[in-house]
Amino acid sequence: MGFKSQDDNANSFVVSQDEKNFNLEQNVEHYKAYAEQQRELDSVAHSGRKYRSFAILPDIVCIDILTKYGLDIHAQDFMSNPANLTKLKHIIMTDYPLLQTSNMKKV
């Protein structure tokens, strides 16, 4: 038996549990499709842009990154540390390349 992490969000993850463990599951196909569309748009956009989106990260991926790498993407001070951003970009490019929304090269 399980429940959605957010009742009003069709894309939220599902939490299921038994007596000893819990499991988190999320369908990320819509996230991957969005990222692919954005990469296509990025390929024809002007390259002189100062800022651009890098990736779309579903909740389940953020939890996975926190568990595997100890990076809390939702921490208040996360974005102010350039080392965090460099590490996150490397993780996304290596482990989750289909969630990239731009055509950035390896860091």
N, C-alpha and C positions, 0 to 999 in steps of 0.2 A: 504494500500500500504506500502511496506517495502523495505529495502535494506540490503545487507550483510555488516557486519562490515569490512570485508576484501574481496575484490573482487577475489583475487587470492588464497583464502583459502576455500576449500570446507567445512571445519569444523567450520567456523566462525559463529558467532551468527547473527540473523536477527533482525533488528530494525524496528519496525512499530510504527506509531503514528497517533493520531487523533488531533482534535483541542485543547484538554486539556492534554492529556497523551501520554506517549510513552511506548512501551512494548519491552522487549528483550526476544528472544527465541533461544535455541540452542539444537540440538539433541546431547546428550552425550553418546549414546549407544556405539560408537566406542571407546570412552575413557574408559567406564566401561569394555569393552571386553579386551582392552589392559591391564588395571589394573589387571583383573582376570588372564591373561596369566602371568603377572609379579609375582603375588602372588604364582602361581604354580611353577614358576622357583625359587622363593625365598625359597619355602619349601624344595627344594633339594640342595640349595646352602650351602656353608660352613658357619657355624655360627660365625666364627672368623673374619668376615669382619669388617673393621673399619667404612666404609661408605657404605650406600645403599640408594636407592631411597625410599621415603616414600609414595608419592601419585602423581597422575597426576591431574592437576587442569585446567579444561576448563575455558575459559574467563568468562562464565556466572556464574560459581561457585565463582571465585575471586570477581566478582561484588556483588554477594549475600553475601559473607563473609564481604566485605567492608560495605555493607548496614546494615546488621544485627548486626555485631560485631565491626565495626569501625577499622578493621585490613586491612591496605593497603599492601597486599602481594607484590605489585610491587614497593613499596617505596624503595629508594636507601639504607636506613639504616635498613630495616626490618630484614634481616638475622643476623645482628650484635647484636640484642637484644634477649637473651635467653628466656625471658618471652614471647615474640611474638611467638617463635617457640613452646614453651610448649602449649600456648593457641591454636595455629593453629592445632597442633597434636590432641588436645582434640576435637576441632570442627570437624576435618575430621573424627576421629573415631566415633563421636557421630552422626553427621548430614550427612556425606558422606562416609560411610565405604566402599562402592563399588568402590571408587576411590583410595583406598590404593593400592600401588604397592608392599608392603612388608607385612609380617605377624607380625607386631609389636604389642605388648601387650599395654593395657591401660597405660597412663602416670599418 
